[in-house]
Amino acid sequence: MELFLIRHAIAAAGDDDDDARALTKKGQRRFDAVVRVLDGLGVRFDRVLHSPKLRAVQTAARLHALVDGGFEVTELLAEPPSSELLAAFGEGRVALVGHEPHLSSLLSWLVAGSPTAARVELKKGAVACLEGRPRPGAMTLRWLLPPRAGRAC
């Protein structure tokens, strides 16, 4: 399977309702550039799972041109990684749109076998591509696309 970990794009500063923070215009513009890079690389997703927080919902929606299947909201992407989350992946090319520090912990868990074994920070709008069986320590990090890669477009 191919698993794509995508951190939400730049969102408005925090206030009383963290769940309702929306993407900024800058965040939308920069993530659209990342989507163009992914499209140029031929990246497509069978499914997109995303956190219910507004900034993740809006980031996932911007992937629509790359999605062959559907979108699914899951609370599991708004909390630390769990075996329940791994079971939700299914097969194929799956994108997960979520938040830090949970996505970095998930990447470390899947690649190195422990949520704290590898120190990786996914910047807002970054995309990591993993390949293999979705089990702790069983996946390989194929590539990491920083959000600045879209600025060259």
Secondary structure as UniProt FT lines:
FT   STRAND          2..7
FT   HELIX           18..20
FT   HELIX           25..40
FT   TURN            41..42
FT   STRAND          45..50
FT   HELIX           54..61
FT   TURN            62..63
FT   HELIX           64..66
FT   STRAND          67..73
FT   HELIX           75..78
FT   HELIX           83..88
FT   STRAND          93..98
FT   TURN            100..101
FT   HELIX           102..112
FT   TURN            115..117
FT   TURN            124..125
FT   STRAND          127..132
FT   TURN            136..137
FT   STRAND          139..145
FT   HELIX           147..152
//
